[in-house]
Amino acid sequence: MTAIDSAQIPGRKYVVHGWSDAQVTDSQVTDSQVTDAQVCSVAEAKKDLFEYLGLGNDDSQNFRMWPLIFNSYGWYFATHPAEIFVDMYVTSIINVDEKAQSLTTQVKVLIQWPIWDMYWDTNEFCGIETFAAPKNMFWTPDIGIVESIKTEFGTKDSPNVLLFYFGAAVSADFLSLTTACKMDLYRFPFDTQSCNITFQSTSYSKQDITIKPMSDQPYINHFSQGLFQAQGEWELLSISYTNSTIIRRLEFDQLIYQITIKRRPRLYVINIIVPVFFFLVLDVASFFIDTNGDDKLSFKVTLLLSISVMLLILSNTLPSTAEQLPLIGIYCCAVFCLIGISIVETIFVNYLKAKGAKKRSVETASTVSGQYGGVKNQQSPVRDQNEEQSYTIELLKQILIECQAATQQKQQQKTFLSLTGVARIIDVTFLVLYIITTIVFLSVLGKRWIP
């Protein structure tokens, strides 16, 4: 943590290192004073400090009012805004609601503000540098969170503030924040989200107070990573901050913390992406099923219903008002359409095969009946006066009937083979195009989707 100048006042300079280390540049501590501090009673020193600060007085109205106008340095703050320092550390990510576009986090918030009337000399009070006092006795800056939907104390609200000898007060709270966060779910579940938490005063303009970070960014990241306990779906990547000014008739100073988190996609890959991919593979494999068309069609319809279940799961997870359709939705819808088109193709091919088989059965029946009629005529010949001539005519009729039967059978076989061949050509051509389309689609989608 870098050193922070808590305030600069003419004739006096205070420099804060961390939380408890401090230096006062206008006074020197002698060896005799250090010896006296070592043998003094800390309990008596705290009692004397309590009385010195006037914390036991009944009239504490000035404490609860804006303190910078009731002290000897009021002239300075009339032309210089008071500096409020804020630190925020993320301890856990409780919930990310994609549908409601909200983020719930557990954070530790530290706020430091100047109270110059609470200054004391550590040499006179046994080297005491900090003193805990009831919070309700002091003015506290009204720092709120702009994106807050719901704010609760993660633990019991701390009743005290910590006073520092150089004229500053610090409050520390653990908060459970639910904040609005505009999420980009285009690459869900391989997405990274950035959510803002903005600290701003609701009453005091920029001319009264300015909000600054208490610690530098590397320290906030390191400390948050050390406090972060959750090992769930989300991983904390970084925390950054920027200062901004918003104009609402008056100018208000803002300190914006940006939390960057990354989703761990393994659960969604196992539960959604991989099953849908295997449904697509099974649909391709169904083209090689060597059974009747009904079994093949039933198998494909079952796959289509399975994809419908996956789409229902996604509809309960993803928001319905996203600006861009998430790639996982495109993935499932495309697979759904491919399986649907393959079902239509299977129905058409089965229709051609059934039509060819029906025509063949009808022509076979007519051919058999013609043959039986020819035999009957052969068994009942009309005898004329000349038997040889009659026998010759009957023989020619029989040959003609056999030729007609052979011709009809050949035409029937040709018609059946024609319809079957067309169905087979359509099936093979569709399979090749289906595989090519699937490979191209998955390749293009994978390049845009998977980081």
N, C-alpha and C positions, 0 to 999 in steps of 0.2 A: 504494500500500500504506500503510495506517495504522500509526502507531507502536504497538508491542506492549510492554507491561511484562513482561519476562521473569521477573522476580522482585522482590519487595519484602522486604527484610530490615532489621531495626532498625539504623539508623546508616548504611545504604548503599542506594542506589537505582540500578538499571540500566535504561536505556531503549534499546531496539533500534530503529533505523530501517532498514528493508530488511534487507540481509545484513551489511554491513560497517561502517556508520556507527553509532557508539555514543557515549554521553555518560556520564561518571561524575560525579555531583553532589557528591561529597565531596572532590574534588581539583581543583586548578587547574594548567594548563600554562603556564609562563612562556615568554617569548620566548627566553631563554637555553637552555631545555630544547629548544624547537623547533629552535634552531640546532644544538645538539649532536646531535639526532636526524637532521638533514639530512646531517651529515658523518660519521655513524657507519657502520660496515660491517654490512650486512644479513646477510651470511653468518656473521660472528662473532656477531651478535645472535641468529640462529636457533640456533646451536650452544649459546650460553649459555642460551637459553630451553629447549632440549631438556634440558639438565642441571638447570635450575631446576625444571622440572615433574617431574623424576624419571623420565622416560620410558626412561632407559637402565638403571634399576635392575633387578636380577634378580628381586627380590621385588615382583611386580605383582599380588599376590592382592587387595589392596584396590581396585585399579582395576576388577577384573572382578566384584567384589561390589557390592551395593547401595550407591552412593557416599554417599548422604545421611546415613548413620549413622556414617560414618568421617571427618566433617569438623567444623570448629568450629561449624557452624550446625546440628548435629544436633538441638539443643533446639528449634529453630524448626520443623523438619519433623516433629517428634514430635507437634505439634498442628496443623500445616498440611500438606496433601498437596502433593506436588511437581506442578508444572504441565508437562505434556508437550504441545508444540505440533506439530500435524500439518497439512501442506498436501498436496493432491492435485490434479494437473493432468492432464487427458486429452489425450493426443497423437494418438491414432487409435482408430478402432473397427474391430477386425479381423474380427469375425464376430458375427452375431446368429442363433442357432439357435432358430427358433420352435418346432420340434417338441420339442427338449430343454429349452426354456425357460431358455436360458443366454445370457450376454453375454460376449464376449471383447474386452478393451480393452488398449491400451498406455497406461500411466500413469506419471507422474513423482511420486514420493512423497518428501516432505521431512519429517524428524522432528527436533525439537529438544528436548533435555532438559538439566537443570542438572547441572553438575559443579563445585561451588564450590572444590574443591581445585585445580582447573586455572586459577585466577585469577592474572593477572599485571598489572603496571603497564606500560602501553605506553611510557611515558617512559624506562623503564629498559632497554628492548629495541628501541631504534631505531624506535619507533612501530609495531611489529608488532601487528596486531589479530587475526589468524587464524593458526592453525598446524595443518597436516595431520599426523595421527598414526594408527598402525595401529589398526584397529577392534577386533582381538581382545584389545587391552590394556585395553579399557574395558567397563564395564557398559552394555548397550543395552536400552532398554525393549522388553518382549516384546509389541509391538503387532501383533495379527493382524487378519485380515479375516474377519468372521463368515460372509459369503455365499460365500467362496472355494471353488470346486470344484477348481481347479488354479492354482497360482501359479508362474511362472518369471521369471527375470531377463531383461528384454528385451535387455540387453547383459551383459557380465561383471560379476559382483558387485563393487562397489567395495570395496577392502580398507581404505580409510581413512575416518576421520571428520574433520570440520573443527572444531577447537577455537576458541572465541572468548574474548577476553581477559577478558570480564566473567563467565566461569564457566559457559559453555554449550557443548554439543556438538551438531553437526548432521550427519545422514547423509542422503544423496541417492541414491535408487535408481530405475532405470527397470524397471518390472515389466510382465509380460504376464499379465493377470488373466483368469481364466474364472470368472465368478460366476453364481450362480443368480438368476434374475430372473423374477418372475411377470408375464407379458405379457398384455395385453388386446388380442386380435386381432379384436374385433368389427367394426372398421371397416377391416380389412386390405383393400387396401394403403394406405389413407389414414389410417394409424394413427400415434399418437405414444406412445412408451414411456418410462416412468420407472423406472430401476433404482437400487437402493441399494447402496452400498459402505460397510460399517460397520467402523470401527476400534475395537478393544477390547483391553484387556490380558487375558491369560489367567491371570495369577498375582496381580496386585496389585488390590486393591479400591479403591473410591472414597476410602477413608480414606488410602490410600497415594499414589495419583496421580490426577490429573484430566487429561482430554484436551480440548484446545481448538484451534480453528483458528489458524494462524499469520498468515494474511492475511484481509482482508475479502472478501466475496462478489464485488463488482464486479471486483476485481483478479484473482481466480481465474478468472472468466469471460473476462476480457480476455486473460489470459495463456494460457489453454487454447485460445482461438480463434487466438492467434498461433502456438501449437505444433501445432495440429491440421493434419495433412497429408493425410489420406485424403479422396478425392473419390468415394466409392463410393455405395452404396445409402442410407446413413444420413447425416443432418446433425445436428451437435451444436447444440442450442438453448441449454441453460444448465446450470450446476452450482450447486447450493445445498447448504447444510449445516445441520444441527440437532444439538443436544446432547440426549442421553437417558441414562436410568439403567435398568439391568436388574438384577433381583434374582434371584440364584441362591445362596440362603443368605446370601451377601454381596452388597453393592451394587457393581456395576461401572459405571464411566463409559464412555459411548459417544459417538463422533463419527460422525454419519451423513451421508455425501455422497450426494446424489441427482442422478443424471445423466439429463437429459431429452434424448431424441433423436427425430428425426422421419424417417420413411421417405420416400424419393423414389419416387413410385408410377409413374413413366413407363414403366418396363420391364413392369410387370404390366398396365398399361392397354393397351399395344401387343400383348402376347403372349396375354392372356386375355380381358379385358373387351371390347375392340373385336371380336375374332373371334366371340365368343359373341353379341354384339349383331347382327352381320351374319348369323349363322346364323338368328337369329330373323327378320330382315328377309327372308331368302331363303325361309323357311318361309311367310311371308305371301304372298310373290310366287308361290309354287308353286300357289296357288289359281287363278291365271290361266293355268295351263298348259293349252293346248287340244290335248291328245293323249289317248290311251287311259289307263285307270286304272293300268295296270302301270308306265308310265314315271313317273307322278306319285308313286306309292307308293314306287318305288325311290329317287327323289330325296329324299323325306322320311326314309326309313330311313338314307340316307347322312348327312343332317344330324344325326340322332339319334346315330349312331356318333361323329361329330365331337365332339358335346357330351360323350360318355362319355370321350373322350381328355382333355378339359379337366378333368373331374372327377378323373381319375387323377392328373393333374399337381398339383391342389390337395391331394389326399390325401397326397402325398409332402412337401408344404410345411407344411400346417397341422397343429397337434397334434390328437390324437384325443380328448383329455380336456378340451377347452375347456368352460368353464361356459356360454358362449353360442355358438351357431352363428354363425360369421362371416358377414357380409352377402354376401361374394363367394360363399360356399357356397350361401346362399339364392338368389342371383341365378342361378347355374348350374343348381341343382336345379329352380327354377321354369321356366327356359327348357327344360330337359329334359322336364318334365311337359307344358308347352304343346305342344311338338313331338310328344310321345307321344299326347296327346289328339287332335291334328290328324290323326295317322296312323290312329287308330281311326275318326275321322269319315270319312276318305277311304275306308277299307275298307268302311264301311257304305253310303256313297253309291255306290260301285262295285258293291256287292251289289244294290242296288235297280235300278241301270241294267242289270246283267246279267240279272236276273230278268225285267225287262220285255222285253228283247230276245229272251230264250228263249221266253217265252210268245207273242210275236208270230210267231216262226218256226214254232211248232207249229200255231197257228191258220191261218196262211197255207197250210201244207201240207194241212190238212183241207179248206179251202175249195177249193183247186185240184182235189183228188180228187173232191169233190162235183160240181164243174162238169163234169169228164170223165164222171162217171156219168150226168149229165143228157144229155150229147151222145150217149152210147151208146144210151140209151133212145130218144132221138129218131131214131136211125138204124135202130132195130128196132121199129117200131110194130106193135102187135097190131091186126090188121085184123079188124073185125067185118063183119057184113053191111052195116052202114050206115057208109060211109067218111067221110062228112061229120061224123057224130057222133064218130067216132074221131079225126079230125083236130082237132076242136075241143077234145077232152079232152087231147090231147097238147100243144096250144098252151097250154092253161091250166097244165099241169104245168111246162112250160118257164118260163112267167112266174113261177110260184111258186118254182122253183129259183133263178132270178135274184134274186128279192126276198130269199130266204134268204141267198144269197151276199153281197148288198150289206149286209144287216143284220149278218152275221158280221164282215165287213170293218170295218164302222163300230165294232162292239163291240171288235174287236181294236185298232183305232187309238185308241179311247178308253182302253182298258186300258194301252196302251203310253205314251200321253201322261200318264195319271194317275201311273204310277210314275216317269216321267222328271220330271214336274213336282214330285212330292214330293222327289225327289233334288235337284233344282235349288233348291227352297225351303230345304231343310236346308243345302245348301252355302252359299247366300248368307247365311242367318241366322247360321250358325256363323262365317263370315268377319267379319261385323259385330261379333259378340260377341268374337271373337278379337282384333280390332284394339282394341276398347275396353278389354278386360282387359289387353292388353299395355301400352297407354298409361298406364292407371291404376297398374299394377304398377311400371313404370319410374319414374313420377313420385314415388310414395311412397318407393320404394327410394332414389332419387337424393337426396331431401331428408334422409334419415337417414344416408346413406352418405358422400356427397361433402361435404367441409367448405366 
